[in-house]
Amino acid sequence: MPGQAPTPIMLVALVLVMLSVSTRASAQQSMNEIERALPEFNLQAVDSVQWQAQSLAGKPWVINFWATWCPPCIEEIPSMNAAWDVLEPLGIGMLAINAGEGQDTVSTFLNTVPIDFPTLLGNVDTLPNWSVRALPTTIVVNAEGEVVYEALGPREWDDEALLQQVIDLN
C-alpha cells in the first residue's frame, strides 16, 4: 500500500539487487593506479611454505585478498585461474591471501573451489597491514616491490585489457 513502510523482506531484496548491480558494474572497471610500498609480511601458504616480502622480489605480482564467505571473491576465482594460465609462463606471479579464516576452513574450501596459484593464510593483521578495506581486493606489485595498481571488488581477470596492464610491468 502507498505510504506504508517497506517490510524487512522488501529491504533485503532491495539490498541484494543493489549488490548484484554494483558487483556487475565493478567487474567491468579497470584497476586504479596507486603508489605505496609493499608491506613487510610473513605468511604461511596452505602447503606450509613461508612467504615474506622478499619472496616477491624481481618480478610483478598479482595479489588477491579473499574469503570463503565472500560471494564476489568466489565468483572471480575462475577468471583468476585463467589469468594465472596466461601470466605464469610470462614470469608474473600470483598469490591469493585469505582474510584469516584458518588452515582447515581454507583447505576444505579449496577442495571444492580450487585456486591454481599459491594460497596464503592471512591473520588478524593481514588486511590492515596491506590497507585492504573490502573483499575482494586485488593489488598489483611491480618488479621493484611497489604497489602500483589496486582493484576493489571483483574483476574479470582474464580480460585482455586488464591482463595487458599487468603484462606491461614485466
N, C-alpha and C positions, 0 to 999 in steps of 0.2 A: 504494500500500500504506500502511496506517496506520503512523505512526511515521517515515515517510520524509520527508526534507526536500523542499520544493517545488522543482520544476525551474525553470530560468530562463524557460521559455515560460509556465509557470503564473504566475510572478511578474509577467511583462509583461502577461499577460491580466488579472490582478487589478488592476494599476495602471491599465490602460485602462478597466476597468469603473468603478473609483473615480473617475477623471477624468470619465467620462461622467456619472455620477450627480452629482458636485459641480458640473459645468458646468450641467446642467439645473436644479439647485437654486438656484445663484447667479443664473441668468437670471430667476428669479421674484422676487428680492429687490428692495426699493426702494433708494434712494440713502441714504448716511449723511450726516448734517449735519456739517459741519466749518467751521472758521474759520481761514483763513490768507490771507496776501497773495498776489496774483498775482506770480509771479517775473518779473524782467526777462528778456527773451529777444529774439533777433534771428535769425529762421529764414527760409530761402528756401522758397517753395512750389514745387511741381512745375512750375508755369507761370512760374517765375522771379520772381514778386512777392515782395518782402521784407515780413515781418511782424514787428512788435515789440509789446510790451505795450500801447503807446499805440494800436495798431491796434484794440484791443478796447474802447476807451473808449465809454461811453454806452449800452451795451445788454448784455443777458445773452448768454452764450456757452456752448455745449456743446463740450467739447474731449476728443477721444478719442485715446488713445495705443495704438498697434497695431504689428504687424509682419507681413510677408508669410508668415513661417514659423509663425505662431500660429493654429491651427485655430479656437479660440473667437473670435479677432479677426475672422477671415474670416466666421465664422458670423453675427456680428451686423451685418455691413455692410448687408445688405438692409433690416433694420429701422431702421438709422441713416439710410439714404437715404429711407425712408418718413417718418421723423421730420423730416428736412430739408424734405420737401414740406409739412409742417404748420407748422414753425417759421419758415421763411424769410419767408412772407407776413406773419407777425406781427412781423417785425423782430428776430428772435432769430438769432444767428449760430451756426455750427457749424464746427469745424476737426477735421481728422484729422492727428495728428502721428505720423509714422513713427519708430520706435525707432532710427534711424540707419543704415539699410541702404544708402543712396546713391541717387542720381538714376536710374541705369539699372535697378536692381532694382525700385524703386518704380514707375517708368514702365511697365516691362514687365508688372508685376503688374496695374496699373490698366487696361491694355489688355484684360485678361481679366476682372477683377472691378472694375468702375468704382465710384468713390466720387464722389457727385454734388456734394459741397461741397468747399471748398478743402483741399488736402492739403499739409502742410508736411514738409520733410525735417529730421528731428532729427539730432543729433550726439552725441558721447560724453557731453556734459554735460546733454543734454535730460532724460532720466529722473530723474537725481538732482536737477537744478535744480527740477523740478516735484514732487518727493517721490513719484514713481511707483515702486512696489515690485513690481508684477506687470502682466502684459498679458493681456487688455486692461484698461485703467483709463480711466475717463471722469470728468472733473471738470466742474462747472458753476460759472460765474463770473457774479456779478450785475453790474448796470449800473455799480456803483461800483468794479468791479475786484477784488472779494473772492471768493475761492474759497469757495463755500457748500455744495456737495454733492460727494461722491465715490462712485463705484461701482467696486468691484474685481471684475473678472470680467465676463462677457457679460451683457447685458440684452436684453429685447425693447423696443427704443427707441420703437417705435410704439404701445406700451401706453398707453392713455388716462390712467391714473393717474400714470404716470411722466412723460408729457408735461405733464400739468397742473402738476406740481411746478415744471417749467421755465417754463411759461407764466405762472404766478403771480408770477414775478420781473419780468415785463415791466411 
